[in-house]
Amino acid sequence: MGKAVSQDLRLRLVRGIAEGKSRRAVAAQFEVAPSTAVRVQARYAATGSVERRPVRGVLPGLANSARIVRPLSTK
């Protein structure tokens, strides 16, 4: 799995594409995979935002730890 792309870089990708450069050219300029530029642009076109998708399947800190630990204890 690759590294996360910063919000600033996502915004620069979208601006470069909006200026008329190809997605591949913008990706090469900022040294990211062409698929990254394609995904960022598609997300921007669909939602108007360059923010990351929410990460799914991760428990938020210790908030749910009691729910997990209690069923395991027998006392």
C-alpha positions as a printed NumPy array, in Angstrom:
array([[  0.   ,   0.   ,   0.   ],
       [  1.278,   3.465,  -0.851],
       [  1.607,   6.503,   1.345],
       [ -1.295,   8.851,   1.981],
       [ -1.355,  11.957,  -0.208],
       [ -1.601,  15.248,   1.688],
       [ -4.559,  17.555,   1.255],
       [ -2.245,  20.229,  -0.13 ],
       [ -0.914,  17.888,  -2.804],
       [ -4.446,  16.787,  -3.694],
       [ -5.407,  20.422,  -4.198],
       [ -2.333,  21.052,  -6.387],
       [ -3.222,  18.003,  -8.505],
       [ -6.763,  19.294,  -9.068],
       [ -5.53 ,  22.811,  -9.875],
       [ -2.995,  21.47 , -12.38 ],
       [ -5.664,  19.432, -14.137],
       [ -8.032,  22.443, -14.127],
       [ -5.307,  24.498, -15.85 ],
       [ -5.521,  22.101, -18.78 ],
       [ -2.624,  19.737, -18.091],
       [ -3.233,  16.037, -18.513],
       [ -3.618,  13.901, -15.413],
       [ -0.493,  11.973, -16.372],
       [  1.521,  15.179, -16.77 ],
       [  0.349,  16.502, -13.407],
       [  1.091,  13.15 , -11.762],
       [  4.622,  13.173, -13.191],
       [  5.146,  16.781, -12.088],
       [  4.264,  15.958,  -8.47 ],
       [  5.81 ,  12.47 ,  -8.529],
       [  2.67 ,  10.473,  -7.77 ],
       [  1.126,   7.577,  -9.663],
       [ -1.184,   8.522, -12.552],
       [ -3.93 ,   6.511, -10.853],
       [ -3.66 ,   8.851,  -7.854],
       [ -4.288,  11.902, -10.041],
       [ -7.211,  10.122, -11.682],
       [ -8.768,   9.167,  -8.326],
       [ -8.283,  12.628,  -6.801],
       [ -9.821,  14.305,  -9.856],
       [-12.744,  11.86 ,  -9.893],
       [-13.423,  12.47 ,  -6.209],
       [-13.27 ,  16.231,  -6.756],
       [-15.657,  15.996,  -9.719],
       [-18.117,  13.859,  -7.733],
       [-18.031,  15.655,  -4.371],
       [-16.385,  19.043,  -4.9  ],
       [-13.882,  18.123,  -2.201],
       [-10.284,  16.915,  -2.246],
       [-10.437,  15.459,   1.27 ],
       [ -9.57 ,  11.825,   1.894],
       [-12.241,   9.183,   2.081],
       [-13.013,   8.159,   5.649],
       [-11.049,   5.094,   6.715],
       [-13.466,   2.214,   7.236],
       [-13.245,  -0.619,   9.72 ],
       [-11.102,   1.124,  12.32 ],
       [-12.324,   1.447,  15.877],
       [-11.991,   5.027,  17.146],
       [ -9.416,   4.74 ,  19.925],
       [-10.49 ,   3.285,  23.245],
       [-14.11 ,   4.365,  22.921],
       [-15.233,   0.826,  22.064],
       [-12.688,  -1.104,  24.139],
       [-15.161,  -1.966,  26.919],
       [-17.518,  -3.441,  24.345],
       [-14.716,  -5.716,  23.149],
       [-13.184,  -6.686,  26.495],
       [-16.326,  -7.45 ,  28.503],
       [-17.534, -10.432,  26.442],
       [-14.11 , -12.062,  26.852],
       [-14.128, -11.995,  30.655],
       [-15.952, -14.772,  32.528],
       [-16.341, -13.013,  35.881]])
